[in-house]
Amino acid sequence: MIPPQHLKAVTRHRDGWIHAYVIDSGAFGVLDPAAVFEPRAGDEVVASVVWPDLERVVYTTLNRVVCLTRAGDLVWASDFEPHSDVLHGHRPGCALSLDGRTVWVYRPDVMARRGGGDQWVVYDADSGAVLSRRELETVGHGAGHHVHPVDGSIYLDIGEGQDGSVILRGTAGADGEVEFVTYPWSDRCLIDLAPGGEQFMTVDHGQADVSFHRHPSGDVLFTLPVEAFGYDPEETFVEWSGGYLAPDTAVVTLGSETEDGEEWFRYHLIDVRTGTISGEMAVEAAHPYDLEPMGDGSWLTDGPVRWSRDSLPTAPPHSAG
């Protein structure tokens, strides 16, 4: 039995229920849910996250954030005011802090037409009280949260559609005060944090390159353009997917299409210690966004199905010729 504080869980939304899957060293292939949560009647879940002990879940809908026990009892709920009748273009997201004490919620209020700017709100995980609120200068459709595995800071990657992507980081101090930092880019999409937390990976919003940055400064460690992989940058792009397969290895996805208009994707391995391309990996996935590297040498695809690094043959090397 893995201690609860070391469990890594992911959620999927199936038939109106929230299914939680535990990622442990012995589970491969199609995963069975370790816990199932039933949202409140009428709630259409947008995003969710479970506690490490699988006893609670927090989820967002278009108009609220809700925390429930595994038994279905309401712990707390907080409505996004004013209520929005806009059904598309805004997807509130949520994350649980590393210590389980706070819930972080991104509200794309501009696209929801609430009459104000986007917000990043920090809630007390037990009571639902608002501990901090950051008014943002963004017009986002949605955002991805990334919890730093060591210091507990939270990265937020806000997607603004054709206008780019904004990356922020929030850090809660010992006094409970939250410090927010905005990185000086509007053209980079945050893909993943390294398992050890020492760096993070971004892809150019225009999909021309991938970069690796030092945490927390954001200083660029190295950048690999499309040409470095042996492809024509006029025809091939870096996909906004991939991530850290292992502490020393990242997966970068390149995509294009054939002369017949059929899409193709290849998954390249990067040695992040040296900044060099170290081969390709075969992935059984219908779409590159189905690939979710776990940082321990394994990855998930839709299902979810967990694969190991040794479960598939290495892809043949790409020839630019």
C-alpha positions in Angstrom: 0.0 0.0 0.0 1.4 3.3 -1.1 1.2 6.0 1.6 -1.6 8.5 0.7 0.8 11.5 0.6 2.8 9.8 -2.2 -0.1 8.8 -4.4 -0.4 10.5 -7.7 -4.0 10.6 -9.0 -5.6 11.9 -12.2 -9.3 12.4 -12.9 -11.5 11.7 -16.0 -15.1 12.7 -16.5 -17.3 9.8 -17.6 -21.1 9.7 -18.0 -21.6 12.5 -15.5 -19.3 11.0 -12.9 -15.7 11.9 -11.8 -13.4 8.9 -11.9 -10.1 9.1 -10.0 -7.2 6.9 -11.1 -4.1 6.3 -9.0 -0.7 6.1 -10.7 1.5 3.7 -8.8 4.6 1.7 -9.7 2.8 -1.5 -10.4 -0.3 -0.4 -12.4 0.1 -0.6 -16.2 -2.4 -1.1 -19.1 -6.0 0.0 -18.8 -6.4 1.6 -15.3 -9.4 1.0 -13.1 -10.8 3.9 -11.1 -9.7 3.9 -7.5 -12.6 6.2 -6.5 -15.7 7.6 -8.2 -17.5 10.8 -7.2 -21.0 11.9 -8.2 -21.2 15.7 -8.8 -24.2 17.6 -7.5 -27.4 17.3 -9.5 -27.3 19.5 -12.6 -23.6 20.2 -12.4 -21.6 19.8 -15.6 -18.0 19.4 -14.5 -15.3 21.3 -16.4 -12.2 20.4 -14.3 -11.6 18.4 -11.2 -8.8 17.3 -8.8 -8.9 14.8 -5.9 -7.1 14.8 -2.6 -4.2 12.3 -2.2 -6.3 10.1 0.2 -9.1 10.1 -2.4 -11.6 11.2 0.3 -12.5 14.5 -1.3 -12.8 16.1 -4.8 -13.0 19.7 -5.9 -14.4 20.6 -9.3 -15.5 23.6 -11.4 -18.5 24.2 -13.5 -19.1 27.3 -15.7 -20.5 29.1 -12.7 -19.1 27.6 -9.4 -16.4 25.6 -7.6 -17.6 22.7 -5.5 -15.9 20.5 -2.9 -17.5 17.1 -2.0 -16.6 14.1 0.1 -16.3 10.7 -1.4 -19.7 9.9 0.2 -21.2 12.8 -1.8 -21.6 15.2 1.2 -21.1 18.9 0.4 -18.0 20.4 2.1 -18.3 23.8 0.5 -19.3 25.6 -2.7 -18.6 29.1 -4.1 -20.5 30.6 -6.9 -18.9 32.8 -9.5 -20.8 36.1 -9.5 -22.6 37.3 -11.4 -24.0 34.2 -13.0 -23.0 33.7 -16.7 -25.3 32.4 -19.3 -22.5 32.1 -21.8 -22.1 28.4 -22.6 -18.9 28.4 -24.7 -15.4 29.9 -24.8 -14.7 29.9 -21.1 -13.5 27.0 -19.0 -12.7 27.6 -15.3 -9.9 25.4 -14.0 -8.8 24.3 -10.5 -5.8 22.8 -8.7 -5.0 21.5 -5.2 -1.9 22.8 -3.4 0.9 20.4 -2.7 0.1 20.4 1.1 -3.7 20.1 0.4 -4.5 23.2 2.3 -5.6 25.5 -0.6 -7.6 25.3 -3.8 -6.6 27.5 -6.7 -9.2 28.4 -9.3 -8.8 30.3 -12.5 -11.9 32.3 -13.6 -12.0 33.4 -17.3 -14.5 36.1 -16.4 -14.0 38.3 -19.5 -15.1 35.5 -21.9 -17.9 34.7 -19.5 -19.1 38.3 -19.8 -19.3 38.9 -16.1 -18.4 42.5 -16.4 -14.9 42.3 -14.9 -11.5 40.9 -15.6 -10.2 37.4 -15.3 -9.4 36.2 -11.8 -7.1 33.7 -10.0 -8.6 32.9 -6.6 -7.1 31.0 -3.7 -9.6 29.2 -1.4 -9.1 27.5 2.0 -9.5 23.9 1.1 -11.5 23.0 4.3 -13.8 26.0 4.6 -14.0 27.5 1.1 -13.1 30.9 2.4 -11.3 33.2 -0.1 -7.7 33.7 1.0 -6.4 35.6 -1.9 -7.7 37.0 -5.2 -5.6 38.2 -8.2 -7.2 40.4 -10.8 -5.6 39.5 -14.2 -5.0 41.5 -17.3 -5.9 38.5 -19.5 -8.8 37.5 -21.8 -8.5 33.8 -21.4 -10.6 30.9 -22.6 -9.1 28.5 -20.1 -5.9 27.7 -18.2 -3.7 24.8 -17.0 -2.5 24.6 -13.5 0.9 23.0 -12.7 1.9 22.3 -9.1 5.6 22.5 -8.3 6.6 19.1 -6.8 9.1 20.6 -4.3 8.3 24.1 -3.2 4.5 23.9 -3.8 4.3 27.1 -6.0 1.5 27.0 -8.6 2.1 27.8 -12.3 -0.8 28.9 -14.4 -0.8 28.9 -18.2 -3.7 31.0 -19.6 -4.7 30.4 -23.2 -5.9 33.6 -25.0 -6.6 31.9 -28.3 -4.9 33.6 -31.2 -3.6 36.3 -28.9 -1.2 34.0 -27.2 -0.5 32.6 -23.8 0.3 34.1 -20.4 2.3 32.3 -17.7 2.0 33.2 -14.0 3.2 31.7 -10.8 1.7 31.9 -7.3 3.6 31.3 -4.1 2.0 31.2 -0.6 4.3 32.5 2.1 4.5 31.3 5.7 2.3 34.2 6.7 -0.4 33.0 4.3 0.1 35.9 1.9 0.3 34.9 -1.7 2.8 36.4 -4.1 2.0 36.4 -7.8 4.6 36.7 -10.6 3.8 37.1 -14.3 6.5 35.9 -16.7 7.5 38.4 -19.4 6.2 36.4 -22.4 2.9 36.4 -24.2 4.0 33.9 -26.9 5.0 30.8 -24.9 2.7 27.9 -23.7 3.7 26.1 -20.5 3.7 22.3 -21.2 5.1 20.7 -18.1 7.3 21.0 -14.9 10.2 18.7 -14.4 9.6 15.9 -11.9 12.3 17.3 -9.6 11.1 20.9 -10.1 14.4 22.3 -11.3 13.1 23.4 -14.8 10.0 23.7 -17.0 9.2 23.2 -20.7 7.4 25.7 -23.0 6.4 25.7 -26.7 6.3 28.8 -28.8 2.7 29.9 -29.4 3.5 30.0 -33.1 4.8 26.4 -32.8 8.3 27.2 -34.1 10.3 25.8 -31.2 10.5 24.3 -27.7 12.4 25.8 -24.8 13.5 24.6 -21.4 13.6 27.1 -18.6 15.2 27.3 -15.1 12.7 27.3 -12.2 11.7 29.8 -10.8 13.5 32.5 -12.8 12.3 31.4 -16.3 15.8 31.8 -17.7 16.2 29.8 -20.9 18.4 26.8 -20.6 18.2 25.8 -24.3 15.9 26.1 -27.3 15.3 23.6 -30.1 13.7 24.9 -33.3 11.9 22.7 -35.8 15.0 22.6 -37.9 16.9 20.9 -35.1 14.7 17.8 -35.5 15.4 17.6 -39.2 12.2 19.0 -40.5 11.2 21.9 -42.8 9.8 24.7 -40.5 7.5 25.7 -43.4 5.8 22.4 -43.3 6.2 21.0 -39.7 5.4 22.4 -36.3 6.0 21.7 -32.6 2.8 20.6 -31.0 1.5 22.0 -27.7 1.9 18.6 -26.0 4.5 16.3 -24.5 6.4 16.9 -21.3 8.8 15.2 -18.9 8.8 11.5 -19.4 11.5 11.1 -16.7 13.7 13.5 -14.7 16.3 13.5 -17.5 14.1 13.0 -20.5 11.4 15.1 -22.2 9.1 14.2 -25.0 8.6 16.8 -27.8 5.9 16.3 -30.4 6.4 17.3 -34.0 3.5 17.3 -36.4 2.6 18.0 -40.1 0.5 16.4 -42.8 1.2 14.3 -45.9 0.6 15.4 -49.4 -2.8 13.8 -49.2 -3.7 16.0 -46.2 -3.3 13.2 -43.6 -2.0 14.4 -40.2 1.1 12.7 -38.7 2.9 13.2 -35.4 6.3 12.0 -34.2 7.5 11.9 -30.6 11.1 12.9 -30.0 13.1 12.3 -26.8 15.3 15.1 -25.4 18.1 14.7 -22.9 17.4 17.7 -20.8 20.8 17.5 -19.1 22.6 18.2 -22.3 19.9 19.7 -24.5 20.4 17.1 -27.2 17.9 15.0 -29.2 18.2 11.4 -28.2 15.9 9.5 -30.5 12.2 8.9 -31.1 9.5 7.0 -29.2 6.5 5.1 -30.6 3.2 6.2 -29.0 -0.1 4.4 -29.4 -2.3 7.5 -29.4 -5.1 8.8 -31.7 -4.1 12.4 -31.0 -1.0 14.0 -29.5 -3.1 15.6 -26.7 -3.9 12.0 -25.5 -0.2 11.7 -24.4 0.4 12.6 -20.8 3.9 11.9 -19.5 4.1 11.0 -15.8 7.7 11.9 -15.1 8.6 8.4 -13.9 9.3 6.8 -17.2 5.6 6.1 -17.9 2.9 7.9 -19.7 -0.9 7.9 -20.1 -3.1 7.7 -23.2 -6.8 7.9 -23.5 -8.7 5.4 -21.4 -6.6 6.0 -19.3 -4.0 3.5 -20.3 -0.6 3.5 -18.6 2.4 2.6 -20.7 6.1 2.0 -19.6 9.1 3.2 -21.5 9.9 -0.5 -22.3 6.4 -1.5 -23.4 6.8 -0.2 -27.0 9.7 -0.5 -29.4 11.8 2.6 -30.2 10.6 4.3 -33.3 12.9 4.2 -36.3 15.0 7.4 -36.7 13.5 10.1 -38.8 15.3 10.9 -42.0 15.0 14.5 -43.3 16.0 13.4 -46.8 
